[in-house]
Amino acid sequence: MIPNYCYKFILILFYFFPLVCLGNQKDIVTNTNILKTINPNLSERKLNKLIMFDNQLSFISAFSKQNNANGVIPNTLNISNILQNILNRIDKKLMIVSQKVVDTQLPNNIQQKTLQFNIQEPTVNNESIKQINLSILIFNSNSNNEYKESYLLAEKLFLFSLFPTPFPEPDVKNISRLGTAAAKIFPQESNNFIWTYKNIFCSVKNSNTFSFSLSVNIAQQLQEELEKNITTIN
């Protein structure tokens, strides 16, 4: 004979389990719609993988909230000076040894500015060169009415960069206090990472000799400076 409390437990289980499943399915549909808004061409496999990534990164709801916000990072910002000041604060031995800037006109009145920096720490004797390559892409619309398209382009690039190679399937790890979303991607070299914030996308490629914590520190301080320079769109 089954005790009464067992019957109650079974009844509760049958009542709540379908509600949990329904809630999970609703979340999946919502997340899928947000991802398809950013990139309508995502395959079913990538959609499913991105939703799995969201368990570690929590980027889907962050993108949805961001896309209802305002403000952009202007492409006229002197990133080079900002970055060099950051390096001086952290360690005066750090320096930008090369940089490249490319302006590209995209469809829908979008301008893309690509900035590439090679940052090095001077070596002693025969030490290997300690360096990181920092790439920053800034998307800006020529029309104030289309500034959110700039957000979507940066977010689309973030999603694309989560799949550096077709196989093997990558894994990701969250980096806190960095942008709207940030990810350290495996099985790439473990010191490489990406992040995005509003209309910018950034990637860092480290040499094995450059400290990961140091490169994250540089990225976080750059993020703080970017936040100070947001231009609100009327």
Beta strands, then each sheet from edge to edge (+ up, - down):
strand 1: 95-106
strand 2: 110-121
strand 3: 130-141
strand 4: 171-174
strand 5: 181-186
strand 6: 193-197
strand 7: 200-206
sheet 1: 1+ 2- 3+ 7- 6+ 5- 4+
end
